Amino acid sequence: MWFDKTKEEIPQTMESMARAIHVERTLPNILARITSLAVELVPSCHYSGVLLVFEKEVVTAMASSTLVVETNHLQGQLKEGPCFDAAWEETSYRVVDMRTEKRWPHFIPGARQLGVGSMIGYQLYAEQDGIAALDLYSTQPYGFTSLCEQYGRILASHAAVALNCSSTEQIAELAR
């Protein structure tokens, strides 16, 4: 994990992470590696996934667990949530504590029922045919610090590059 590295070790960890991601050759494999690395490297990240909005439908393009799929489905049904909004608004959102969050009044109760304590959503991709977000989930309230958010942003930047270098057909394949 990054949090237990010295300042001198962090660049080496980032370099190894970038190599691990880009040794993969297909978009699904790259996104699978990124979601796996999020759980492995971001402190308190228990689950990770990629939410994709393609042709007005919300789908889970990649998920480390069924919790991610269920949470993305809920965001799609309600048209609200941290990852859904991050995808649309060219930003990121961090929910520190699902018990006290007020920004998504319809989504939050369902996410809490699914076991989400805190989460982060990062926009990845914005094109005419689709948008996407990287989702990080913790089962613990206050699971993500601002440092965790920065680590996630590094992974999100790699996912964004992969998506932006992909064709519409490759992205559409993820939506199926």
Residue, then its C-alpha position, 0 to 999 in steps of 0.5 A: m500500500w502507498f500509505d506505508k511507503t516512504k517519500e522515496e518509495i512512492p515514485q517506485t510504487m507508482e512506476s510499478m503500478a503504471r507498468a502493471i496497468h499498461v502491460e494489459r492490452t485490452l480495455p477490459n483487462i486494463l480496467a480490471r487491473i485498475t479496479s484490482l489495484a485500487v483495492e490493493l493500493v488505496p487504504s480502506c478501499h474494499y471494492s472498486g468499479v467502473l460505472l459507464v453511461f452509454e446510450k443513456e443507460v447506466v452499466t457496470a463496465m468493471a466491478s470487484s464485487t456484486l456490491v459495486v454492480e448493485t450500487n451502480h444499478l441503484q445510481g442508474q435507477l435514481k439518476e443520482g449518486p457520487c459516481f453518477d454525478a462525477a461522471w456527468e459533472e467532470t469532477s470527483y465526489r468523496v462521501v466521508d460518512m454515508r450516515t450523515e451525507k445529505r447530497w443524494p437523499h434518495f441514493i444514500p439510504g440504499a447505499r447504506q443498506l448495501g453496506v457502503g460506509s464511504m465512497i469516492g467517484y471520479q469522472l473518467y471519460a466524457e464523449q458524445d457517446g458515453i461517460a464513465a466514473l471510477d468508483l471506490y468503496s469502503t465499508q467503513p465510515y470515514g474510510f477515505t482520507s484526502l490522501c486516499e482521494q489523491y491515490g485514487r485520482i492517480l488510478a483514475s487518470h490511468a483509466a481515463v487515458a485507457l478510455n479516451c484512447s479507445s474506440t466507440e466500439q470498444i466502449a460499447e462492448l463494455a456496455r454489453 
